Each structure stands twice: as C-alpha cells, then as structure tokens.
Amino acid sequence: MKKFYPFTTLLCSILLTYGAQAQTGGTYTAVRNGNWHVTSGPNVWDPSGEPPADCNNCAININASVNLNVSLTLSGGSILTVSGSGAMITIGSSGGADFASSYNIILINDNSTPKTSVKTSNGGVIDATGADNTFDGIFTSPNTHSPILFKQIGNGGSAYNGTTEINSRTVTTNVMSGNTTLSATGTLPITLTNFVATLNGSAVDLTWTTQMEENSDHFDIERSSNSGAKFDVIGKVAAQGYSAIPVNYTFTDANPGSGTLQYRIHGYDKDGRSTYSPIQAVRTTPVATVSIYPNPARDLVNVALPADELAAGTVTIRLFAQSGQLLAEKNVMNAAGTTQSFPVSIYPPGNYLVQVITADGIRQVSKVLISKQ
C-alpha cells in the first residue's frame, strides 16, 4: 500500500528538516519474502519491525526477497544492505505522481561518517528494471537543504528539482548486484555541453556549459598539436560544485602556437570520476584570404571567401554583438569564391564580430566597426 503526502511537505520534512523528524538509530532485518510494507497480517520483518519512512542512522538488512512499495529516506550514516543468496529488493512501477507516493530509496548527503549508503553483497540484488515511473528507483540528494534529486538506479531522466525534470539524460543502470556500494555521494559524472573553441586574434577562447553539477571539482583544459595523438593539460578551471541549472565556463589559451590545434575539456568530480567534452579544432593560421569589408561599415558587411582554401561542405558565417549575442547567421554550401552580405543598418554603432566556420571545423573571428557616419 502506497503512502501519499503532498510533495511540498516531502521537501520540507525530508530534505530540509529531516534531522528533527527522522527516527534515529535502530536495526531492522527482513527475514521473510513479501512486500516491504503491509497494513495487516504477517510482514517481512523480524520482531524489530519495519523501518520508519525517514530513517536516520539506521541499519537495514535485507536477507529475503522484498518488494519495495514505499518511499524510504535514509540519512545520518544509515546503511541498507542486501546480502545473501536469494536476497533481493525489487522496485516496480508505482504510478505515483511525486516522490512521496512512489517506490524509491532516497539517500541524503549530510557529510555523515560512514556515508549513508546502499550495499549489495554475497549474491544480493537490487532489481529496478520494472521501475519505469519517473519517481521510482534509487536517488541521491546533494545536501540536506537541496530539493534536487539525482536518479542513480532505475529508468528515465537523471535529475529532478522537485517534480520537475532538469536533465533528461536517460539513466541506464537499473540493476545493482555483486559487491557494490552506492553512497549518498555516489554521483553522476559532470554533464558537459556546448563546448566551443574560437580563434580570437592570436588567442583561442574556449567556452562550455554544464547542464547540471553534483559534487563536481574542476576542469582540465587539454590541447593537442599532433592531431590528437597526445593531449597536454594547459590550464585548470574550478567547478561550481552543485548546480541544478546550466553553468557557463570560459578559458583563454593566450599562447596557442601555430597550426591546427585540438582542444577538449576533461571534467572531474570530487570522487575522481571524469568525463570528456567533444574535441574542437582551431587553425591558428587563419584562412588569410577571408576578407571583411567595408570596415567601418554602414549598411552592409561583406564576407568574401577564398576560392582555394576552403574544405568542401557547408561554411557557417555568423555576426555577433560585442556582448556575444548572435545577430545573424548564414549556412552556405559551395561557398568557396563567393561573397556573403549582412545588412547592418539596423544595429547601433560599435564593434561587432564576424565568425567564419569552415566545413572542417576551423573557426576565424574578425572584428568589424559599424558606424553611422
């Protein structure tokens, strides 16, 4: 039988002030097969009884096959262990409309020692292959004051702010077995997106975005000058740590050297796990015969593309304000030897940027002054 609570109540009572409300301590052992919670009749638990829904500093041992049919929050170093042949927690589909009315285990990261965790050993299994409802599965929360929950075991999106999905990257881990421990800080690697490397004069500007962060530590900036055979770390940027919203980062390689260079971002979390961005290539010896005229411009900016230095394919030309706002874009097939024009009379006087991206990924940025005189 499911227990229903308003979600706002769940956030307040569990994630904000759980410490004052959760039952502290106690050992609970499941010794018979059946549902985690029943309203009457025999249950799966030994004489100590069923664990409370909010359990602080609890030891929960699963020595039988148990169907999870409640929402359970663990904190304060609580450890749930599934151990032994035939020991299993099965998490199915609840149909619940929020976390409190669904089948889940939520691990709160409150810096406790030992860490609040779920463990399998000696043949124990947690099977969430049937947990296809949004709020079913095993989740971690980054800290006691955060409404953010990250799905670690189950199916569906990987991060939620309240009941709102904030990262749709699909979780594919739905079975936990072997000698495995998932702690409240057992987080997902950093999610990197929108990585761009742009030649700006003699420097290369790098920008990237994280869609969410949990327990992130830093980013290594890596560069290769030999077509990716070897990457060297050329800088480091500190990560924000925790965020449920996109965070933008920048780095400038002031001394890139000459030739075609490849860049990538190597993001690390505090547990040492990491992820790479896609590779971006920049040619620091620009396509010399790209011509931007007139400069200053009043009514039109013309971009003349060379006839013999462009790789076959689509060339992208973009006009940006100095603030970085994209004002206009053209994607041109068979662009070699052509001139592309942008009307600029509607823009206020000032400095603007024209970016040319060739089919082989090389980027060149030129400044243009728009004047009304």
Buried (B, 14 or more C-beta within 10 A) or exposed (E): EBEEBEBEEBBBBBBBEBBEBBEEEBEBBBEEEBBBBBEEEEBBBBEEEBBBBBBBBBBBBBBBBBBBBBBBBBBBBBBBBBBBEEBBBBBBBBEBBBBBBBBBBBBBBBEBEEBBBBBBBEBBBBBBEBBBBBBBBBBBBBBBEBBBBBBBBBBBBBBBBBBEBBBEBEBEBBEBBEEBBBBBBBBBBBBBEEBBBBBBEEBBBBBBBBBBBBBBBBBBBBBBBEEEEEBEEBBEBEBEBBBBEBBEBEBBBEEBEEEBBBBBBBBBBBEEBBBBBEBBBBBBEBBEEBEBEEBEBEEEBBBBBBEEBBEEEBBBBBBBBEEEEEBBEBEBEEBBEBEBEBEBEEBEEEEBBBBBBBBEBBBBBBEBEBEEE
